[in-house]
Amino acid sequence: MRARNLKPGFFKNDLLSECDPLARLLFEGLWCLADREGRLEYRPKKIKAEILPYDNCDIIALTEQLMVRGFVIIYRYDNQNYLLIPTFSEHQNCHIREPESTILAPDEHQSCTVLARPLTESLLPLTESPLLNPSTVRCESKKVLCKESFIKFWNAYPKKKAKGDAEKAWLKINPSEHLIEIILSAVQRAKTSRDWLKDSGQFIPHPATWLNRKGWEDEYEPTNGLNPVVSNSSLGILDWAVRREKEDEQRGTEG
């Protein structure tokens, strides 16, 4: 184990925050096990004994959480499995006397195989890719993250119709983190607009239609003191309509 640097930004990394606490602790420990190039042998049992000896956990499952988000890459050559931390050199200043790495990088060995998923304890790969470029794993990670961000959109959108079509539209857009924030913000604005509140929300477009038309770029006329859609289903709109009717009746009685 080696002493490594831990920066404050580690604790505010929103992507890393999606991992279980033990996965985050594992990631820190991997820095201490890795050589000066961010590489180490991928031996789950040994890694657990070094980093999480007192915790009842599955190192392979924790490693997969890090892998699908691009924090680590697992690759194989000469019948041995290795782990690489791609951004290691960007955040660590190793001691000048620390030995050079004896482990080849994924693209430095002609028979290297980058693995799409972690290995089992028997060291047999679950799935493999013959490509040598680690960007293959990053590409798969982006697909996973894109599906995760779609769930956020689906939960925020008030009309739950044709989920499959909506997911296809979302994956086609493949929004960046910045665009995701714009889309979710637009949904919140639209939920308080006159068009979406009119007639109990019957004019809210299907989510796939809204995405394909780039609905987040539309302008929405805000209501004047009207309550927004208050849930993730049409029931929320109906609840609002009932409350609105009761409020009108009450004002009429008071008048």
C-alpha positions in Angstrom: 0.0 0.0 0.0 1.2 3.5 -0.9 0.3 6.9 0.4 -1.7 8.9 -2.1 -3.4 12.3 -2.4 -7.1 12.8 -1.7 -8.6 16.0 -3.0 -11.7 17.7 -1.7 -13.4 17.3 -5.1 -13.6 13.6 -4.4 -16.5 14.1 -2.0 -18.4 16.3 -4.4 -18.1 14.1 -7.5 -21.8 13.7 -8.4 -21.0 10.7 -10.7 -19.1 8.9 -7.9 -21.9 9.7 -5.5 -24.1 7.3 -7.5 -21.9 4.4 -6.3 -22.4 2.7 -2.9 -20.4 4.0 0.0 -18.2 0.9 0.0 -17.6 1.3 -3.7 -16.3 4.8 -3.1 -14.1 3.6 -0.3 -12.8 0.8 -2.6 -11.9 3.4 -5.2 -9.8 5.3 -2.7 -8.1 2.1 -1.7 -7.3 1.2 -5.3 -5.2 4.4 -5.5 -3.1 3.1 -2.7 -2.7 -0.4 -4.3 -1.9 1.0 -7.8 1.6 1.7 -9.0 2.7 5.1 -10.3 0.8 4.6 -13.5 -2.5 3.7 -11.8 -2.2 0.0 -12.6 -2.5 -3.1 -10.5 -3.3 -6.8 -10.7 -7.0 -7.4 -10.5 -7.3 -10.1 -7.9 -10.6 -9.5 -6.0 -9.9 -11.6 -3.0 -6.5 -10.0 -2.4 -8.0 -6.5 -3.0 -10.7 -7.2 -0.4 -8.1 -8.4 2.1 -6.1 -5.2 1.6 -8.9 -2.6 1.4 -12.1 -3.9 3.0 -11.0 -6.7 5.3 -13.8 -6.2 7.9 -16.7 -5.6 5.5 -19.1 -8.2 4.2 -19.1 -7.1 0.6 -18.7 -8.3 -3.0 -15.6 -6.7 -4.5 -16.6 -7.7 -8.0 -20.0 -6.0 -7.7 -18.4 -2.9 -6.2 -15.8 -2.8 -9.0 -18.6 -3.0 -11.6 -20.2 0.1 -10.1 -16.9 1.9 -10.7 -16.3 0.4 -14.1 -19.7 1.3 -15.7 -19.0 4.9 -14.7 -15.6 5.0 -16.2 -13.6 5.2 -13.0 -11.7 2.0 -13.7 -10.9 -0.3 -16.6 -10.2 -4.0 -16.3 -8.1 -5.7 -19.0 -6.3 -9.0 -19.5 -3.0 -10.2 -21.1 -0.7 -13.2 -20.6 -3.5 -15.0 -18.7 -3.5 -12.3 -16.0 -6.1 -9.7 -15.2 -5.3 -6.0 -14.4 -7.0 -2.9 -13.3 -6.3 0.6 -14.6 -7.4 3.9 -13.1 -7.6 6.1 -16.3 -7.3 9.5 -14.5 -4.7 8.4 -11.9 -1.9 10.5 -13.3 -4.1 13.6 -13.4 -4.6 13.6 -9.6 -1.6 11.9 -8.1 2.0 13.1 -7.8 4.0 10.0 -7.0 7.3 10.1 -5.1 10.3 10.4 -7.4 11.8 7.2 -6.0 8.7 5.1 -6.5 9.6 2.3 -9.0 8.4 2.4 -12.6 5.3 0.4 -13.5 6.0 -3.2 -14.5 2.4 -3.6 -15.8 1.7 -2.8 -19.4 -1.1 -0.4 -20.3 -4.1 -1.9 -22.2 -2.8 -0.6 -25.6 0.9 -1.7 -25.0 0.4 -5.4 -25.5 -0.7 -7.0 -28.8 -2.8 -9.7 -27.2 -4.4 -7.5 -24.6 -8.2 -7.8 -24.1 -10.2 -5.0 -22.5 -13.1 -6.5 -20.6 -16.5 -5.1 -20.7 -17.4 -6.3 -17.2 -15.4 -7.4 -14.2 -14.3 -11.0 -13.9 -15.6 -13.8 -11.6 -13.4 -15.1 -8.8 -12.3 -17.9 -11.1 -10.8 -15.2 -13.4 -13.0 -16.2 -16.3 -14.4 -13.2 -18.1 -18.2 -12.8 -18.2 -18.0 -11.0 -21.5 -15.1 -9.7 -23.6 -14.3 -7.3 -26.3 -11.4 -8.0 -28.7 -10.7 -4.3 -29.0 -7.6 -2.9 -27.4 -8.8 0.6 -26.9 -10.1 1.3 -23.4 -12.6 3.8 -25.0 -14.7 0.7 -25.6 -15.5 0.4 -21.9 -16.1 4.2 -21.7 -18.6 3.9 -24.5 -20.5 1.1 -22.6 -20.4 3.3 -19.5 -22.0 6.2 -21.3 -24.8 4.0 -22.5 -25.5 2.9 -18.9 -25.4 6.5 -17.6 -27.7 7.6 -20.4 -30.3 5.0 -19.3 -29.9 6.2 -15.7 -30.5 9.8 -16.7 -33.6 8.7 -18.6 -35.0 7.4 -15.4 -34.7 10.8 -13.9 -36.5 12.3 -16.9 -39.2 9.7 -16.7 -39.8 10.3 -13.0 -40.0 14.0 -13.6 -42.3 13.9 -16.6 -46.0 14.1 -15.6 -47.5 11.9 -18.4 -46.4 8.3 -18.2 -47.2 7.1 -21.7 -45.2 4.9 -24.2 -42.1 4.5 -22.0 -40.3 2.4 -24.6 -40.7 5.1 -27.2 -39.6 7.8 -24.8 -36.5 5.8 -23.9 -35.6 5.4 -27.5 -35.9 9.1 -28.1 -33.8 9.8 -25.0 -31.0 7.4 -26.1 -31.1 9.0 -29.6 -30.5 12.4 -28.1 -27.8 11.0 -25.8 -27.8 14.3 -23.8 -24.8 15.6 -22.0 -24.9 16.4 -18.3 -25.5 20.0 -19.2 -28.4 19.2 -21.6 -29.9 16.9 -19.0 -30.1 19.8 -16.5 -31.7 21.9 -19.2 -34.3 19.3 -20.1 -35.2 18.6 -16.5 -35.5 22.3 -15.8 -37.7 22.7 -18.8 -40.0 19.9 -17.6 -40.4 21.7 -14.3 -41.3 25.0 -16.1 -43.7 23.2 -18.4 -45.5 21.6 -15.5 -46.5 25.0 -14.2 -47.5 26.4 -17.6 -51.0 27.2 -18.8 -50.8 24.7 -21.7 -50.0 21.8 -19.5 -52.5 22.7 -16.7 -55.3 23.4 -19.1 -58.2 20.9 -19.1 -56.7 18.7 -16.4 -53.5 18.3 -18.4 -54.9 16.7 -21.5 -52.6 18.8 -23.7 -49.4 17.5 -22.2 -47.7 15.7 -25.1 -46.4 12.1 -24.8 -42.8 12.1 -23.5 -41.4 10.7 -26.7 -43.2 13.4 -28.8 -41.9 16.1 -26.5 -38.3 14.8 -26.7 -38.4 14.4 -30.5 -39.7 17.9 -30.9 -37.0 19.3 -28.6 -39.7 20.5 -26.2 -37.1 21.9 -23.8 -36.5 24.7 -26.3 -40.1 25.8 -26.2 -41.3 28.9 -24.3 -43.9 28.2 -21.6 -46.4 30.8 -20.4 -46.4 30.7 -16.6 -49.7 30.7 -14.7 -50.6 33.5 -12.4 -50.9 31.9 -9.0 -52.2 28.5 -10.2 -50.8 25.4 -8.6 -48.5 23.2 -10.7 -48.8 19.6 -11.6 -48.1 18.0 -8.2 -47.2 14.4 -9.0 -45.7 12.2 -11.6 -49.1 11.0 -12.9 -52.3 12.3 -14.4 -53.8 11.8 -10.9 -51.8 14.7 -9.7 -53.4 16.9 -12.4 -56.8 15.7 -11.4 -56.1 16.3 -7.8 -55.1 19.9 -8.6 -58.3 20.4 -10.7 -60.4 19.2 -7.8 -58.7 21.5 -5.3 -59.0 24.3 -7.8 -62.7 23.8 -8.1 -63.2 23.7 -4.3 -61.2 26.9 -4.0 -63.5 28.6 -6.5 -66.5 27.3 -4.7 -65.2 28.6 -1.4 -64.4 32.0 -2.9 -68.0 32.2 -4.3 -69.4 31.3 -0.9 -67.3 34.0 0.9 -68.4 36.5 -1.7 
